[in-house]
Amino acid sequence: MFLLCSRSASCVAMGFAAEQLRDKALAALEEAAEQSRRGAVERTKALAFALAYLRAFAGGERGMFVWFWRSVADSNDIGRSQNVNASLNGIYRALGLARP
């Protein structure tokens, strides 16, 4: 359980486990990967946050995360699709998970 505290020290218990947040961040990447099949994806702050959270969760090298970030916005349809898929597979491996 996480505590979300304001500067006035009032806290609210957040009922998400780290694994649940990880899974939500992965779902956001899967959504971006699906969108990238139809065209370049806008690189939003939400997508950046999901990648940053997963990178912090995984530790280690950041290469796969940067590769995904760059690939979703690629204008080349074939290259974008291949690179997004490969980098997302690498992110799952970095997290010690199998991609569904």
DAUR-V375911 format. One record per residue. N is the residue number from 0. RES is the residue in one small letter. OMEGA is omega as a letter, one per 20 degrees, with the letter a starting at -180 (none if undefined). Layout:
n=N res=RES omega=OMEGA
n=N res=RES omega=OMEGA
//
This chain:
n=0 res=m omega=r
n=1 res=f omega=r
n=2 res=l omega=r
n=3 res=l omega=a
n=4 res=c omega=r
n=5 res=s omega=r
n=6 res=r omega=r
n=7 res=s omega=r
n=8 res=a omega=r
n=9 res=s omega=a
n=10 res=c omega=r
n=11 res=v omega=r
n=12 res=a omega=r
n=13 res=m omega=a
n=14 res=g omega=r
n=15 res=f omega=r
n=16 res=a omega=a
n=17 res=a omega=a
n=18 res=e omega=r
n=19 res=q omega=r
n=20 res=l omega=r
n=21 res=r omega=a
n=22 res=d omega=r
n=23 res=k omega=r
n=24 res=a omega=r
n=25 res=l omega=r
n=26 res=a omega=r
n=27 res=a omega=r
n=28 res=l omega=r
n=29 res=e omega=r
n=30 res=e omega=r
n=31 res=a omega=r
n=32 res=a omega=r
n=33 res=e omega=r
n=34 res=q omega=a
n=35 res=s omega=r
n=36 res=r omega=a
n=37 res=r omega=a
n=38 res=g omega=r
n=39 res=a omega=a
n=40 res=v omega=r
n=41 res=e omega=r
n=42 res=r omega=a
n=43 res=t omega=r
n=44 res=k omega=r
n=45 res=a omega=r
n=46 res=l omega=r
n=47 res=a omega=r
n=48 res=f omega=r
n=49 res=a omega=r
n=50 res=l omega=r
n=51 res=a omega=r
n=52 res=y omega=a
n=53 res=l omega=r
n=54 res=r omega=r
n=55 res=a omega=r
n=56 res=f omega=a
n=57 res=a omega=a
n=58 res=g omega=r
n=59 res=g omega=a
n=60 res=e omega=a
n=61 res=r omega=a
n=62 res=g omega=a
n=63 res=m omega=a
n=64 res=f omega=r
n=65 res=v omega=r
n=66 res=w omega=r
n=67 res=f omega=a
n=68 res=w omega=a
n=69 res=r omega=a
n=70 res=s omega=a
n=71 res=v omega=a
n=72 res=a omega=a
n=73 res=d omega=a
n=74 res=s omega=r
n=75 res=n omega=a
n=76 res=d omega=a
n=77 res=i omega=r
n=78 res=g omega=r
n=79 res=r omega=a
n=80 res=s omega=a
n=81 res=q omega=a
n=82 res=n omega=r
n=83 res=v omega=a
n=84 res=n omega=a
n=85 res=a omega=a
n=86 res=s omega=r
n=87 res=l omega=r
n=88 res=n omega=r
n=89 res=g omega=r
n=90 res=i omega=r
n=91 res=y omega=r
n=92 res=r omega=r
n=93 res=a omega=r
n=94 res=l omega=a
n=95 res=g omega=a
n=96 res=l omega=r
n=97 res=a omega=r
n=98 res=r omega=a
n=99 res=p omega=none
//
